[in-house]
Amino acid sequence: MLMGYGGLNLPFDVPANEFLSIEGKKVSTSRNWAVWMPDYLDKYAPDPLRYLLSANMPETNDMDFSWREYVRRNNDELVATYGNLVHRVLTLTYRNYDGKVPSPANLDETDRLLAASCEEVFKEVDNCLSRCQFKQALSRAMALAHEANRYLDGKRPGRRLKQTVKQRRILFISLSV
């Protein structure tokens, strides 16, 4: 049908998954045992559900959807890991660099290791996505977010920047007196 229509990009891979159950029961629309998207979207944003389904995707085994796991993954992973990292980076950037990404300067070994890790994970995620291994791609991306959070915990760039600003103020005051 797609070829008959003409001019469309044809799929190069059509991934298939195993079965997904809900709270231990087989999905059944006739028994009203399903997550109805219009009802869900009336109450919640789509991204937490996208995340859970990608993280729990039944690529090679049957998987079970549970609301408890939905809440846990949203709070412990999306908010606490990814959201925390995004908030920290944006806050540092806007507070200290006028909302612009600064040019890297004086990178130490820890900085270079994280940069190399980022490059490697980007390649791995790209490779996983090209093979339709979405669950593994997401897992690697979240592992990188954990690593970046640990890096920020160790570096404490906000504290260092505050100390630098404080030292500059002291220097300015002493020079102006």
N, C-alpha and C positions, 0 to 999 in steps of 0.2 A: 504494500500500500504506500509506504514511504517512497519507494523508488518510482512508483507510478505517478505520484504527485510531482516529483522532480525537484531538484534544487535544494534539497534538505541534507543536512549532515546525518548520515546513517549511524546508528549505534555500532560501536566496535566491540562492545562487551555488554552482556545483559546478565548482571549478577543475580543469583537466586539465593535465598536464605532458607534456613530451617524454620520451624514453627515457633511462634511467640504466643505464650499463654498469658493470662491476666490473673494474678493472685492464685495461681495454681490450677486454674480452670481453663479449658479450651475456649477460645473466642467464639461467640455465637451471637450473630445479630438477631436471629429469630428468638433467642432467649433473653435478648437485651443485655448480653454480657460482652461489652466492648467499651472502648473509649471513643465516644462520639466527638469528632473534631469540632463541629459547630458549638457544642456545649462546652468543651474544653476551652476553645478560643474566646468564648464569652467571658470566661473567668480568669484565664491565665495567658501569659505570653507564650509564643510558640517555642522560643529557644530552649527553655529547660527540658521540654519534652523531646525536642530534636537531639539535645545532648544525651539524655538518658537512652533514647532508642539507638543512637550511634554507639554509645559506650556499651550497651547491652545487646547490640545487634546479634541476632542468631545466625552468624555467618557459617559456623561449622557444627553447632549444637543447638538443640532447642533451648529457648530462654524464657524466663518468666518475668513479666512486668508486675511490679508492685508499687503501690502508692508510697509505702514506707521507703523503698529504695529511691523512688522519684524525689522525695523530700531530702533524703540523705545526700544523694548525689548533687542536688541543686545547692544545698547549704554547704556541704563539706568540700565539694570540688569546684562547682561553678563560681560560687560566691567567695568561699574562703581561699581558694587557690588562684583561679583565673581572675576573678573580680578584684581580689586583693592586689594582685600584680599590676593589673591595669590601673587601678586607683593610685597605687604608689608611684608608678612611673609618670602618670599624667600630673599628679600633684607636684612631684619634684620638678618636672619640666615647666609647668606653669608658674610655680613659685620662684624658681631660681633661674630660668632661662627664657623668660617672656614667651612661653609656649612654643619655643622652637627647639628642635633637637640640637644639642651642642655638638661641635666637632670633637671627636675623641682626642685626648691628649694624655701623654704619659701613662700608657697602659702598663699595668704590672702583669705578672704571670697569671693571677686569678682572672683578670679581665680578658686576657688572651685565651685562656682555657674556656671561658664562657662563650666568647665569640666563636671559637672553633666548634664548640658543642652546638651552638645555634645553627651554624652552617651544616653540620652533620645531620642534625635533626630535620632541618628543612629538606635535605636530600632524601632522608628516610621517609618523611611524610609524603613527599612527592611520589616516591616509588610505591608506597603503600596505596595511595590514591589511584595511581595509574593501574594498579592490580585490583582495584575495588575492595581493598582491605581497610574499610573505613574505621572499624573498631581499633585496629592496630595503629592507624594514623592518628586517631584521637588520643590513644594511650601515650604515644610518643610526644605529642604536642603538650599534653598535660604534665608529663614527666619533665619536660623543658620548663614549664611554668613553675613547677616545684623547685627546680634547680635555680631558676632566676630569683625566686623568692628567697631561697637560702643565700644566694649571692648578695642580695640587697640587705638581708639580715646581718651578714658578715661585714659588708662594706659600710653600712650605715651612712649613705651619702647625704641624707638630710641633716644629720648631726654634724658631719664634716663641713657641709656648706654653711650651717649656722655659725660654727666656730670661725670659719673664714670671714664671714660677714662681720662677726663681732670683732675679730682682730683688725679688720680694715677700719671699723668705726673707731676703735681705740687709737689706731695709728693716725687717723684723720683728726681726731680730737687733740691728740698730743702735738700734731704738726700745726694745728690752727691756734694753739695756745702759745 
